[in-house]
Amino acid sequence: MNSLPEKIKKYRQLFNDLASKIKDKKDLEELRQAFLGRKKGYLTLLFEELKHLSPEEKKAAGSILNNFKEEVQASLSKLEQKYPMPRAEKTLFDLTLPGRKTYWGAPHPLTLFQRKIEKIFISMGFSVEEGPEIETDYYNFEALNFPPYHPARDSWDTLYINDKLLLRTHTSPVQIRVMEKKKPPIRIIIPGKVFRRETSDPTHLPMFHQVEGLVVDQGITFAHLKGTLEYFIKALFGEKIKLRFRPSFFPFTEPSAEVDIECIACHGKNSQCRVCGGTGWKEILGAGLVDPQVFKNVNIDPEKYSGWAFGLGIDRTAMLAYEIPEIRYFYENDLRFLRQFIRR
Amino acid sequence: MNISYDWLKEYLDLTIPPEELSQYFDQIGLMVESRKEVDGDTVYEIETYANRPDTLGHLGVARELATLLGLPLKTHFWPLNELAQPTSDLIDIQVLDNQLCPRYCGLVVKGLTVGPSPDWLKRRMEAIGLRSINNVVDISNYVCFSLGQPLHTFDLGLLREARIVVRRARKGEKIHTLEGQLIELTPDMLVIADGSQPVALAGIIGGEESGITEKTTDVFIESANFDPVSIRLTAKKLGLATDASYRFERGVDINAAPLGATMAASLLCQFGGKASRGLLDIYPNQKKAKSVPLRLKRITELLGIEIPEEFLARTLTALGLKLTEQRAGVWVTEIPSFRVDLEREADLIEEIARFFGYNQIPSEVTPARSFELPASQEQERLWFLKEILFHSGLDEVINFSFADPEKEKIWQTGYQPIELRNPISSRASTLRTSLLPGLVENAVWNYNRESEGVHIFETGKIYFWEEEGKQQEELHLGLLTSGLRDRKTWNEPARETDYFFLKGAVEELFSYLGYDATVFEPKDFSFFQTGQSAKILIKNEPVGYLGLLKPEIRQAYELEKLTFACELNLAVLFDRQPRTFIFTPVPKYPGTVRDLSFLIEARVCFQEIYRQLKKLNVPYLERFEMYDRFEGDSLPDKLVSLSVRFYFRHEFRTLQAEEIDRAMLDIISQLKSALKIQLR
């Protein structure tokens, strides 16, 4: 059996031989493994052999061996500067592979849009009220100043259950229900489903969503209505949106108005525009000062209080905002449509 | 309403070019829906309102423009070429119902020649989209679309006697209309009859037998006023809508009747006719002009701006109102009969605002004297509920509230459905009594369009008769899961949905909403597969159900894949007060974990085991969770193996191993006696 120094001499020669032949970092790594490899490295094996020696022998031999190990490590470090090593031991993955995805549900666009509207009004101190979808003729029409048999009812084509009951054609009956219960000041919005006896076409369906607003207090004016609605529309469509107020007619407001916004699709530049029909304007809501007769119907003194109200179709406004061409998309519930709104 | 530019020029000296006129119409609320060129004329399609019958003629629209533009309104004189005979010698008129026919005017024109209309009249007809028929019919329409006063012209020679009786129809009477329809009349309908039979349906349509033909030489012109409600009821009942009924329903100017007859007769004289002497005018109960006071300060109080008195006076006068009194601060106005909509101060203020210009009124912030606490938190809770479901990977849908009664039958929801009296179609003729049928339709729709899995929810109302005549609507939540939850990816396998995905979503929902003590009790429902569904209770109150849809339902909808569904009554849920949130201190001392695996009879359901575990009376036990369960060949028959992890902790110190050993022995002994567990 060779003595330890002899073995070291032999391995030093081998190390130097191999080191002189190194061409790349792969050769260098092989050399490192050959000498310092955790299981079969020459040095590792030499250290193994120390186990069989007596304590005194072990101490002496260990010192010689450690010197040699330091020598090898020093040489390897020098070589590493010539052939730099990657930091990690190995590239295990293609880092460009797709990551794990979390599947989130998508909100319905109408919920999303209603929520946007609610937030704007809640920030102005409004609270949200609701009411029944099955209504009586009194709340849906009479209390709102629609005389029986008046042609004004034609614009609110109604689905009836029986002589007394109907599906509400607008959210306005909730105005009456709230004013019956509560005395001014009132500052509310009323979102909800409404129903009309309409045949389906790209902009009409027998069911859709509305949001209604109502303010009742002393000294409320048409100027307040204008200011609030202008703020609301700008908050919804952006500061630069142009809008106009136009006289209109609703039995429950006097004066009545409709509000148009500039056509978002063509900005009035396309006379063939599919969205605005070339007028450059798109009607988005109806509004007005609460008719004194409506106040009388709920025992609020119209001499003491005044108020404004508005109503807006959520579906049609969402169509404008998201450039959706057909209202029926909202109710087909095609996931390829709905899931887009996760990126709202 | 079609308005012709050239026709307006009969009343106004318009200098504004036709293409610029639209904006003026819009400004006063006569919204221009379209504008087109017709034979050198410009025609505007204008939106009119149910309360403004005066804008259903060119004169009324011209008056609006005259007011806005400050132009004078031209008046016309209608000369007659008269016969020697007075009208009453040529025809006998009797009005038997003054309520339904408050005014009736008429004139006879004899010796005219029916023929094509002159070019100017043809152009007028074409402009408003009517076909020119002959000079007599066209004149009648020309007057109607000028004044808004509908006329009817009878062939005098075709009346059985020279008599007109305005009366209610008798039972069993019939009439052939000018449109060739045979109509059965009822006594609530007003007719124009000759001596024996109805010859016209008053204010709606004329009869065929007395209509104008090429041979007509002598005519009787009717220019009358009829009760709006009666006309509307009759027209609705018969499904008839004519230019005449459209105007009478809205209220025609009671004082337009004499002018209508005179204008028509004067024009017919141009075709060789001669008019009878003296207009017949039956108007027994003369209507007084309405008088409406206007407090000037109210204008500012309601509009938020001061408007000069000079502007007020000019506008109201131009609209035809008379200022009968102008005391300080209060004016009294007399309303012209053509403005049926003006009755109150508020109506006058609207007119002032309209002509002053809505866009000239300032915009101000609505002041708030106080802020009230929101009356209901329901909207907020509903939104939170939805957010929880989005996190569970469920997409939101919204379905119609209508249901197909045939399809609802398959479900047997147990509710008495509410039927619509006038549905849009038989397949949408009731209101839904469950959200699940809609969700199943959505699943089928999406499977037919490339979907491999559908996981959706909807919140909305269901409707039913609680008892005879007492309707109920209830806010529900429906959930459905079917097919693949995840597609296969390079590092994850594909996952099919199952019962426990849906149950998990519901449990999370209850937990986050703050509802504890939810129980799932196995129970059969008509639409779930037997033995594959559960009833959901909160503190003994049922709130919904959950299960696997039965194959018959899937077949009925052609839904192939296994589908699980759940419906919760949110009305009941939201009625319960959720637990109030208060923070729990974060532990200061480390806890200890011990696992226990045991065998138990398979028939003991987990809910029972859980209940017993919850009841454990063991010191320092903080919580526990089941983390493994298996049954199979290696186990004795009818036994399952469960593994439960127990977490122990002391609030003020670290626990000793012996203390936990004792606790575990305690747990084992309690479970042995309560559930007959065997240790593995």
Interface residues (C-beta under 8 A of the other chain):
Chain A: L97 P98 R100 K101 Y103 W104 G105 A106 P107 H108 L110 T111 R115 E118 M124 G125 S127 V128 E129 E130 P132 E133 I134 P148 Y149 H150 P151 A152 D154 S155 L159 Y160 I161 N162 L165 L167 P185 R187 P191 K193 F195 R197 E198 T199 P206 M207 V215 D217 Q218 G219 I220 T221 F222 A223 H224 L225 K226 G227 T228 E230 Y231 R244 F245 R246 P247 S248 F249 P251 E254 P255 S256 A257 E258 G277 T279 L289 D291 P292 S306 W308 F330 Y331 E332 N333 D334 L335 R336 L338 R339
Chain B: D26 Q27 I28 G29 M31 V32 E33 S34 Y49 A50 N51 R52 P228 V229 R232 L233 Y246 E249 R250 E301 L302 L303 G304 I305 R344 A346 D347 I349 E350 A353 R354 Y358 N359 I361 P362 S363 E364 V365 T366 P367 A368 R369 S370 F371 E372 L373 P374 A375 S376 E378 Q379 W383 K386 L389 F390 H391 S392 G393 L394 D395 E396 V397 I398 N399 F400 S401 F402 I418 E419 L420 R421 N422 P423 I424 A428 L431 N442 W445 N446 R449 E450 S451 V454 H455 I456 F457 G460 K461 Y463 Q471 E473 R485 D486 T489 W490 N491 E492
